[in-house]
Amino acid sequence: MGEAFDLLRQRAQVALDTWMQQWAIGRPSPAAVTVTPLLDREEWQHHPYQQLRDANGGLWIRVCAVDRAGLAQSVVGSDPQFAAGQVIEEIVDLAAAARAEELRAALFGESAVLPAIEITHELPPDLFAFGSGAVGIVCSTCGLRAIVDAGVWRALRAAR
């Protein structure tokens, strides 16, 4: 299983590095990505998520204030002159959608059609079931905390 986790982390790493090259302000450092099994339900529950889910699998990207601040800082920096405003919020929204698309393509394949992004406050309970295959992906560099379901393992197998 260690090799599979490494492959998944590498794919997420490449996707987020690519996204950062296109969206991050200044000279971004490489994304520090970790992939872990979903062991602590409480850590992941009770947050809003962008949900991208179809027959290929599901991706949930946490969108609470802390994550949004990390994303915004990586895109526009921390200069107070770029305080939140409608234009900045729209730029951060576009960056969030691009990050979701880049990550989904890397994990589920380029041919996977990007499903509509929906906001949800409830994660499917089966994500936390023993043997579900769901994993957490975290990258503090760009304010990302995400979950992918077992569909990612089918996609990785098909890509080999």
C-alpha positions in Angstrom: 0.0 0.0 0.0 3.0 2.3 0.6 3.8 2.4 -3.1 0.2 3.3 -4.0 0.1 6.1 -1.5 3.4 7.4 -2.9 2.0 7.4 -6.4 -1.1 9.2 -5.3 1.0 11.8 -3.4 3.2 12.3 -6.5 0.2 12.9 -8.7 -1.3 15.4 -6.3 2.1 17.0 -5.9 2.5 17.5 -9.7 -1.1 18.9 -10.0 -0.6 21.4 -7.1 2.9 22.4 -8.3 1.4 23.0 -11.8 -1.5 25.0 -10.3 0.9 27.1 -8.2 3.1 27.9 -11.2 0.0 29.4 -12.9 -1.8 31.0 -9.9 0.6 31.6 -7.0 2.1 35.0 -6.5 5.8 35.4 -6.7 8.1 32.4 -6.9 6.1 29.6 -5.2 7.9 26.9 -3.4 7.0 23.4 -4.2 3.8 22.2 -2.6 4.2 20.1 0.5 1.6 17.4 0.0 0.7 14.6 2.4 -1.7 11.7 1.8 -3.1 9.8 4.7 -5.9 7.4 5.4 -9.1 8.9 6.9 -8.7 7.9 10.5 -10.2 10.8 12.5 -13.8 11.5 11.4 -14.0 14.4 13.8 -11.1 16.1 12.1 -12.9 16.1 8.8 -16.5 16.4 9.7 -18.5 19.6 10.3 -16.9 21.8 7.6 -18.2 23.0 4.3 -16.7 21.3 1.2 -16.7 21.7 -2.5 -18.0 18.4 -3.8 -17.0 17.1 -7.2 -18.6 13.7 -7.5 -19.5 11.5 -10.5 -19.3 7.8 -11.6 -15.5 8.0 -11.6 -15.3 8.9 -7.9 -15.5 11.8 -5.5 -13.3 14.7 -4.5 -14.2 16.9 -1.5 -12.2 20.1 -1.0 -12.7 21.8 2.4 -13.7 25.5 2.1 -13.7 26.9 5.6 -12.3 30.3 6.4 -8.8 29.0 7.3 -8.5 27.2 3.9 -9.8 30.2 2.0 -7.3 32.4 3.7 -4.4 30.0 2.8 -5.6 29.9 -0.8 -6.0 33.7 -1.0 -2.6 34.2 0.5 -1.0 31.9 -2.1 -2.8 33.7 -4.9 -2.7 37.4 -3.9 -0.2 37.5 -1.1 -0.6 39.0 2.3 -0.2 42.7 1.4 -2.9 44.6 3.2 -3.5 46.7 0.0 -5.0 43.6 -1.4 -7.7 43.3 1.3 -10.7 41.3 0.5 -13.0 42.9 -2.0 -15.3 41.7 -4.8 -12.5 41.5 -7.4 -10.1 39.7 -5.0 -12.9 37.3 -4.1 -13.6 36.6 -7.7 -9.9 35.9 -8.4 -9.7 33.5 -5.5 -12.9 31.8 -6.7 -11.3 31.3 -10.1 -8.1 30.0 -8.5 -10.1 27.6 -6.4 -12.0 26.2 -9.4 -8.7 25.9 -11.3 -7.1 24.1 -8.4 -10.0 21.6 -8.1 -9.9 21.0 -11.9 -6.1 20.4 -11.9 -6.3 18.1 -8.9 -9.3 16.1 -10.3 -7.6 15.6 -13.7 -4.4 14.4 -12.0 -6.2 11.9 -9.7 -9.0 10.7 -11.9 -7.5 11.2 -15.4 -7.4 13.9 -18.0 -10.5 12.5 -19.7 -12.6 12.7 -16.6 -15.2 15.3 -17.1 -15.2 17.9 -14.3 -18.6 17.5 -12.6 -20.4 20.6 -11.3 -18.9 21.8 -8.1 -21.5 21.8 -5.3 -21.1 23.0 -1.7 -22.0 20.5 0.9 -21.8 20.4 4.7 -22.2 16.6 5.0 -19.6 14.1 3.9 -20.9 10.7 2.9 -20.6 8.4 6.0 -19.1 5.6 4.0 -15.9 7.6 3.5 -15.0 6.8 7.1 -16.0 3.1 7.0 -13.2 0.6 7.6 -11.7 -0.3 4.2 -13.4 2.5 2.3 -10.2 3.4 0.4 -10.8 7.1 1.0 -7.8 9.2 1.8 -7.0 12.8 2.9 -4.8 15.1 0.9 -3.3 18.1 2.6 -1.2 20.9 1.3 -0.7 23.8 3.7 1.3 25.7 1.0 -1.9 26.4 -0.9 -4.5 26.0 1.8 -5.8 22.6 0.7 -7.5 19.9 2.7 -9.2 17.4 0.5 -10.7 13.9 0.5 -10.8 11.5 -2.4 -12.9 8.3 -2.3 -11.9 4.8 -3.5 -12.5 5.8 -7.2 -9.0 7.3 -7.1 -7.5 3.8 -6.7 -9.4 2.5 -9.8 -8.3 5.5 -11.8 -4.6 5.0 -10.8 -4.8 1.3 -11.7 -6.3 2.2 -15.1 -3.6 4.7 -15.7 -0.8 2.2 -15.2 
